[in-house]
Amino acid sequence: MQCFFKAFAVILGANFFIITAASMASAKDMDIVVKARMAAMKDIGSNMKSLAQIMRGREGFSKDKIKEILANLEDTASRTPSLFETYAINNRSEAGTEIWENFDDFTQKAQDLQGVSRTLKMTIQTKEQLPDAMKALGATCKACHSKYRN
């Protein structure tokens, strides 16, 4: 009988270890997913800030620079839905659970940013066009953030 309890204790301990290790690995994986999302959102913010600096005259206007920034926005927007395919939230995440409840709409909002960025990349010729461009880009950001960001 005592042998049975020892074997039971060993099995119970092993299961506890496996479950704990699996949840720790899972938490680490989730943290990696969240960090990748946060990096992408930070990249979008940085590109928007660069456009604002150029619009305000704090940086010089260059069509090539504008096209580079808009290409970065377009690329990040195209990758955004795949970054959110896995449900993952931690205490630093600002992602709302509504993303996964309305994933098609969330994806459409990312595609809207992608499309606006692509169109502007092909049409911006002068610094005077930047205020309207910023409004159009900002509207896509706001549409997503007001619904899906905590």
C-alpha positions as MATLAB code, in Angstrom:
seq = 'MQCFFKAFAVILGANFFIITAASMASAKDMDIVVKARMAAMKDIGSNMKSLAQIMRGREGFSKDKIKEILANLEDTASRTPSLFETYAINNRSEAGTEIWENFDDFTQKAQDLQGVSRTLKMTIQTKEQLPDAMKALGATCKACHSKYRN';
ca = [
       0.000    0.000    0.000;
       2.822    2.390    0.873;
       4.410    1.588   -2.481;
       1.142    2.586   -4.167;
       1.189    6.020   -2.447;
       4.822    6.598   -3.444;
       4.034    5.727   -7.059;
       0.930    7.938   -6.953;
       2.958   10.824   -5.486;
       5.621   10.453   -8.201;
       2.982   10.396  -10.952;
       1.152   13.359   -9.442;
       4.406   15.312   -9.113;
       5.400   14.511  -12.690;
       2.017   15.654  -13.998;
       2.258   18.871  -12.000;
       5.731   19.513  -13.434;
       4.575   18.852  -16.999;
       1.502   21.054  -16.648;
       3.503   23.862  -15.027;
       6.250   23.673  -17.654;
       3.688   23.657  -20.471;
       1.867   26.689  -19.116;
       5.154   28.537  -18.609;
       6.166   27.760  -22.202;
       2.731   28.823  -23.368;
       2.982   32.095  -21.430;
       6.406   32.716  -22.969;
       5.020   32.022  -26.453;
       2.123   34.394  -25.799;
       4.553   37.060  -24.613;
       6.497   36.716  -27.871;
       3.273   37.104  -29.880;
       2.243   40.195  -27.923;
       5.717   41.744  -28.255;
       5.654   41.226  -32.029;
       2.286   43.000  -32.219;
       3.494   45.827  -30.030;
       6.594   46.252  -32.222;
       4.409   46.477  -35.330;
       2.119   49.074  -33.740;
       5.155   51.032  -32.558;
       6.496   50.946  -36.120;
       3.225   52.380  -37.423;
       3.343   55.104  -34.776;
       6.938   55.948  -35.623;
       6.125   56.254  -39.311;
       3.131   58.466  -38.561;
       5.338   60.651  -36.375;
       7.869   60.972  -39.198;
       5.131   62.095  -41.578;
       3.936   64.637  -39.020;
       7.473   65.989  -38.604;
       7.780   66.469  -42.358;
       4.306   68.034  -42.581;
       5.211   70.535  -39.830;
       8.502   71.418  -41.521;
      10.691   69.905  -38.789;
      12.151   67.545  -41.377;
      12.692   68.267  -45.055;
      10.190   67.093  -47.646;
      11.380   64.397  -50.011;
       9.048   62.382  -52.228;
      11.378   59.414  -51.830;
      11.250   59.669  -48.040;
       7.453   59.991  -48.084;
       7.163   56.961  -50.359;
       9.467   54.986  -48.051;
       7.355   55.864  -45.004;
       4.124   54.994  -46.798;
       5.628   51.714  -48.035;
       6.516   50.873  -44.424;
       2.947   51.638  -43.341;
       1.543   49.551  -46.182;
       3.798   46.615  -45.319;
       3.048   46.694  -41.599;
      -0.680   46.992  -42.277;
      -0.506   43.965  -44.572;
       1.112   41.914  -41.792;
      -1.170   43.103  -39.004;
      -3.962   40.504  -39.331;
      -1.467   37.617  -39.194;
       0.048   39.100  -36.034;
      -3.360   38.874  -34.367;
      -4.433   35.410  -35.554;
      -3.437   33.910  -32.202;
      -5.440   35.066  -29.205;
      -2.834   36.385  -26.792;
      -3.038   39.127  -24.194;
      -0.768   40.056  -21.332;
      -0.723   42.960  -18.892;
       1.150   45.172  -21.399;
      -1.161   44.422  -24.311;
      -3.602   47.092  -25.392;
      -5.463   44.701  -27.699;
      -9.138   44.334  -26.932;
     -10.801   40.937  -26.994;
     -13.171   42.385  -29.596;
     -10.426   41.765  -32.180;
     -11.038   38.027  -32.055;
     -14.808   38.429  -31.751;
     -14.872   40.523  -34.966;
     -11.729   39.349  -36.726;
     -13.097   39.954  -40.240;
     -13.833   43.595  -39.402;
     -10.442   43.969  -37.715;
      -8.784   42.548  -40.833;
     -10.748   44.964  -43.023;
      -9.537   47.897  -40.943;
      -5.920   46.786  -41.425;
      -6.596   46.445  -45.150;
      -8.025   49.975  -45.139;
      -4.734   51.320  -43.758;
      -2.861   49.251  -46.314;
      -4.977   50.604  -49.176;
      -4.779   54.239  -48.075;
      -1.000   53.928  -47.676;
      -0.674   52.374  -51.144;
      -2.826   55.065  -52.779;
      -0.982   57.895  -51.068;
       2.378   56.360  -51.972;
       1.385   56.657  -55.635;
      -0.188   60.109  -55.448;
       1.737   62.325  -52.980;
       3.789   64.850  -54.903;
       4.056   67.882  -52.606;
       4.300   68.808  -48.945;
       0.956   70.607  -49.273;
      -0.741   67.238  -49.754;
       0.482   65.933  -46.389;
      -2.270   67.385  -44.142;
      -4.985   65.576  -46.118;
      -2.832   62.445  -46.257;
      -2.382   62.525  -42.483;
      -6.146   62.910  -42.014;
      -6.823   59.911  -44.240;
      -4.196   57.766  -42.489;
      -5.289   58.954  -39.052;
      -8.892   58.049  -39.822;
      -7.884   54.439  -40.487;
      -5.920   54.328  -37.235;
      -8.808   55.831  -35.271;
     -11.362   53.452  -36.805;
      -9.376   50.495  -35.515;
      -8.195   51.914  -32.189;
     -11.603   53.201  -31.135;
     -13.054   49.721  -31.522;
     -10.194   47.331  -30.777;
      -7.678   49.053  -28.492;
      -8.024   49.138  -24.724;
];
